[in-house]
Amino acid sequence: MTLSFETTHEYYIKDPAMFYCQEHNCLCVTQDYEDTLRVTGVSDQAIIKFVNGLIKHHPELAASFEEVKQVDTKTTRNKKAQSPIKSVA
């Protein structure tokens, strides 16, 4: 049987920014983007699972999310540009 070392580290970061860094495959927590706590091995799927758990177990948080509105990207028909110079017939 292999023994594993278990430990807990607690940090306080005032007004943290959190983001997923795909390049490092980690969750980053930072206050000023200089000193950063990186938790490696956290996949983007783990982040999605975490957010889904927040929404499921804390509906008040889900209600506070702003709905993202998609911009209508209809294409316009290309009209032939009319020259300001009249042609002579």
C-alpha positions as semicolon CSV with decimal commas, in nm:
position;residue;x (nm);y (nm);z (nm)
1;M;0,000;0,000;0,000
2;T;0,134;0,341;-0,100
3;L;0,102;0,619;0,154
4;S;0,013;0,964;0,034
5;F;0,080;1,294;0,205
6;E;-0,227;1,509;0,255
7;T;-0,208;1,875;0,332
8;T;-0,422;2,187;0,312
9;H;-0,295;2,528;0,211
10;E;-0,508;2,832;0,277
11;Y;-0,450;3,165;0,104
12;Y;-0,634;3,493;0,128
13;I;-0,652;3,698;-0,189
14;K;-0,849;4,021;-0,175
15;D;-1,077;4,067;-0,479
16;P;-0,930;3,778;-0,680
17;A;-0,960;3,722;-1,051
18;M;-0,995;3,359;-1,153
19;F;-0,937;3,215;-1,497
20;Y;-0,852;2,890;-1,668
21;C;-0,513;2,879;-1,841
22;Q;-0,521;2,623;-2,120
23;E;-0,149;2,661;-2,186
24;H;-0,065;2,546;-1,832
25;N;-0,376;2,327;-1,786
26;C;-0,453;2,498;-1,459
27;L;-0,686;2,720;-1,263
28;C;-0,526;3,057;-1,189
29;V;-0,623;3,282;-0,900
30;T;-0,464;3,625;-0,882
31;Q;-0,518;3,974;-0,754
32;D;-0,282;4,170;-0,974
33;Y;-0,168;3,920;-1,241
34;E;0,184;3,930;-1,095
35;D;0,148;3,701;-0,795
36;T;-0,060;3,406;-0,914
37;L;-0,171;3,084;-0,751
38;R;-0,180;2,808;-1,015
39;V;-0,360;2,484;-0,943
40;T;-0,231;2,249;-1,212
41;G;-0,412;1,941;-1,336
42;V;-0,746;2,121;-1,339
43;S;-0,901;2,057;-1,678
44;D;-1,152;2,275;-1,857
45;Q;-1,406;1,994;-1,805
46;A;-1,347;2,016;-1,428
47;I;-1,421;2,390;-1,445
48;I;-1,745;2,322;-1,634
49;K;-1,843;2,058;-1,377
50;F;-1,769;2,308;-1,097
51;V;-1,984;2,581;-1,255
52;N;-2,268;2,335;-1,318
53;G;-2,252;2,235;-0,949
54;L;-2,270;2,599;-0,844
55;I;-2,575;2,655;-1,062
56;K;-2,745;2,337;-0,942
57;H;-2,684;2,384;-0,569
58;H;-2,702;2,764;-0,550
59;P;-2,991;2,886;-0,769
60;E;-2,947;3,241;-0,637
61;L;-2,607;3,248;-0,809
62;A;-2,756;3,115;-1,130
63;A;-3,016;3,392;-1,124
64;S;-2,745;3,654;-1,090
65;F;-2,574;3,557;-1,417
66;E;-2,641;3,800;-1,697
67;E;-2,791;3,648;-2,007
68;V;-2,551;3,675;-2,295
69;K;-2,729;3,810;-2,597
70;Q;-2,606;3,698;-2,933
71;V;-2,568;3,965;-3,195
72;D;-2,768;3,899;-3,509
73;T;-2,513;3,854;-3,783
74;K;-2,734;3,878;-4,090
75;T;-2,542;3,940;-4,405
76;T;-2,645;4,226;-4,625
77;R;-2,676;4,186;-4,997
78;N;-2,395;4,338;-5,189
79;K;-2,535;4,619;-5,396
80;K;-2,350;4,740;-5,698
81;A;-2,176;5,061;-5,606
82;Q;-2,306;5,353;-5,808
83;S;-2,051;5,591;-5,942
84;P;-2,112;5,962;-5,878
85;I;-2,002;6,022;-6,240
86;K;-2,283;5,974;-6,491
87;S;-2,196;5,779;-6,799
88;V;-2,235;5,940;-7,137
89;A;-2,439;5,737;-7,383
